[in-house]
Amino acid sequence: IVTVTTFAVRDPIKGRAGATHEIKQIGGILPGGTEGLVVRGVPSFVVGTEYVVFLPGRSSLGFSSPVGLSQGQYAIHDSPGGKHVLERAVPTVAPAADPVATPSARPAARLIALDEFKRSARARATARE
């Protein structure tokens, strides 16, 4: 079971893209909505919602999930001050006496202006080249 999602591309942060871009991910719900395969961490997308999505190249089988799975997907929110994304801090792992580390308290998330988010992403992408 796979899910194919087609995005309308509005503003590529890095690289070139056509007017649309299609990704194929493992998992999904079969037509009829009663059976499917849910793979933990693989993000889903809501039709009509705008996203910033960080994607690697396609695999040899044509798969391309966001980088870090759901960590590479940011929904765009309309607010009185314009468009924003929810910037999620990645949870850290705290050292523990037990050899298996436990997650620390969840870091705070904040709304960041979409333009600022894209500027930051472009700067990071350029710095890695």
C-alpha positions in Angstrom: 0.0 0.0 0.0 1.4 3.4 -1.0 0.1 6.9 -1.0 0.9 9.3 -3.8 0.5 13.0 -3.0 0.7 15.8 -5.6 1.7 19.2 -4.5 1.2 22.5 -6.3 4.7 24.1 -6.0 4.6 27.8 -5.2 8.1 28.7 -4.0 10.9 26.2 -4.1 13.4 26.8 -1.2 16.2 24.9 -2.9 16.6 23.3 -6.3 14.3 23.5 -9.2 10.7 22.2 -9.4 7.9 22.3 -11.9 4.4 23.6 -11.2 3.6 20.4 -9.4 5.7 17.8 -7.5 4.6 14.2 -6.7 5.8 12.1 -3.8 5.1 8.4 -3.1 5.2 7.2 0.5 4.7 3.8 2.0 1.4 3.2 3.8 -2.0 4.8 3.5 -5.7 4.0 3.5 -7.3 2.0 0.7 -10.4 3.4 -1.2 -13.4 2.9 1.0 -11.5 4.0 4.1 -11.8 0.7 6.0 -8.4 -0.9 5.4 -4.9 0.3 5.1 -1.4 0.4 6.4 -0.3 3.0 8.9 3.5 3.4 9.2 4.5 5.4 12.3 6.3 8.6 11.5 5.2 8.8 7.8 3.3 12.0 7.5 0.0 12.5 5.9 -1.3 15.6 4.1 -4.7 17.2 4.1 -6.0 18.4 0.7 -6.3 22.2 0.6 -3.7 22.7 3.4 -0.5 24.5 2.5 2.8 23.0 3.5 6.6 23.5 3.5 8.0 20.1 2.8 11.7 19.2 2.8 12.2 16.3 0.4 15.2 14.2 -0.6 15.6 12.8 -4.1 13.5 9.8 -5.1 14.7 6.3 -4.2 15.3 3.6 -6.9 11.6 2.5 -6.4 10.3 6.1 -6.7 9.7 6.7 -2.9 10.3 10.2 -1.4 9.1 10.9 2.1 9.9 14.2 3.8 13.4 14.3 5.4 13.1 13.0 8.9 9.5 11.8 8.0 7.1 14.1 9.9 10.0 16.3 10.9 10.3 17.5 7.3 6.6 18.6 7.0 5.4 22.0 8.2 1.8 23.0 7.8 1.3 26.7 7.0 -1.2 28.5 9.2 -3.1 31.7 8.3 -3.2 34.1 11.2 -4.1 37.8 11.6 -0.4 38.7 11.2 0.0 36.6 7.9 1.1 33.1 7.2 3.1 31.2 9.8 4.6 27.8 10.4 4.8 26.0 13.7 8.5 25.7 14.4 8.9 22.5 16.4 12.0 22.0 18.5 13.4 18.5 18.1 13.3 16.7 21.5 16.6 16.0 23.0 17.6 12.8 24.8 18.6 13.3 28.4 21.4 11.1 29.8 20.0 8.5 32.3 21.5 6.0 34.7 19.8 3.4 32.7 21.7 2.5 29.4 18.4 3.3 27.6 18.1 7.1 27.5 14.8 8.7 28.1 13.4 11.7 26.3 13.7 15.0 28.2 10.8 17.4 28.6 9.3 18.4 25.3 10.9 21.7 24.0 8.6 24.6 23.3 7.3 25.3 19.8 6.6 28.7 18.4 4.9 30.3 15.4 7.3 31.8 13.0 6.5 34.0 10.0 6.5 32.0 6.8 8.9 34.4 5.1 11.3 34.3 8.0 11.1 30.5 8.0 11.9 30.3 4.3 14.8 32.8 4.6 16.3 30.7 7.4 15.9 27.5 5.4 17.5 29.0 2.3 20.4 30.3 4.3 21.0 26.9 5.9 20.7 25.2 2.5 23.2 27.6 0.9 25.7 27.1 3.9 25.7 23.4 3.3 26.6 23.6 -0.4 
